[in-house]
């Protein structure tokens, strides 16, 4: 079947669904395509279900910290029950998403979308012709070219495990590996992380990551740094990972090996036929309107677009708002990314926003770096937190905050307050005038700023 549309959207996640719905409501006839279940990564096999599962690890960590300080009794994670709880969030997503799209009059297609020309997309036996095409296909694990790569499972698979393996090996030390490792370790697994760099979570502040690594090891996570994964082999029910550190062979065994060695835009769709150029990082090469520089009929959003922004769900939301305006009104809204906070949901959490210490050292601005461990503060003593710290980068002449980096149970909430202050270029004195409810984590912000001498 051949059918014409004013807009074809490939991908039904945060960006794709929002773009399709807004354009359909504006009177544009829309087709939307996905090769997987409708709804995208974040609510089904990404940040949302992962945070549901990690919540159990946080609760168990809290209980263990407070043993002999008012909490008594044994507790453990029941993996089967926890997975059933997680499914109450994920299982309704595909049906709900597709129903909502169809109710708006959007034509929904399932299957692999591939370009046939600059304006034609083939999906199954259908040929769709679009005046404009939006690619919002998300990301997928990087293909590594390693011997035995197919033996590894991905984070999607981990989040569907009916039973938790006793021995788990995570290849790579990024967000996925560190977050799932903290969950698995507290659920009773023997966990190893094999990371090729000098430290895991390389996007975050080094001093805070060092503290997190120490805490990770205290809860039983074995982290092998400067070790590159080379092969994965299976012998019966056991897996053997071979790595190399300083030229020497290292061997690790486990019941499962999880791919945590990076993700890339999921764009295996004959882009050459569509005259859609790719950037250095594997995303669509776009201009300031998120429009393909080689095919003006095509726009990209979220992980599909090659921009300066990190591959995070809020970025997909920001991109979708811009693409909607440019599809409907012929490129009148350039993309403008504010300062972007990020959080790794380890236990404890680690958050970051704005300028890093390294960037402070390299800039010509008059900056100051303030670093403090704060486990002796009331906020952290009351729950017996074992590790908590912050680092602030400030402008000495302007009195503004340029960067904030936080390690602690409430790092996710605190980092948002600093994101607001940086975005609005508030001075530290202005922030300190804010009255926060007390005693809360936010009420510590004034004390943090007082530590900037």
Secondary structure, 3 states (H helix, E strand, C coil): CEEEEEEEEECCCHHHHHHHHHHHHCCCCEEEEECCCCCCHHHHHCHHHHHHHHHHHHHHHHHHHCECCCECCCCCCCHHHHHHHHHHHHHHHHHHHHHHHHHCCCEEEECCEEECCCCEEEECCEEEEEEEEEECCCEEECCCCCECHHHCECHHHHCCCCCCCCEEEEECCCHHHHHHHHHHHHCCCEEEEECCCCCCCCCCCHHHHHHHHHHHHHCCEEEECCCEEEEEEEECCEEEEEEEECCEEEEEEECEEEECCCEEECCCCCCCCCCCCECCCCCEEECCCCEECCCCCEEECHHHEECCCCCCHHHHHHHHHHHHHHHHHCCCCCCCCCCCCEEECCCCEEEEEECCHHHHHHCCCCEEEEEEECCCCHHHHCCCCCCCEEEEEEECCCCEEEEEEEEECCHHHHHHHHHHHHHCCCEHHHHHCCCCCCCCHHHHHHHHHHCCC
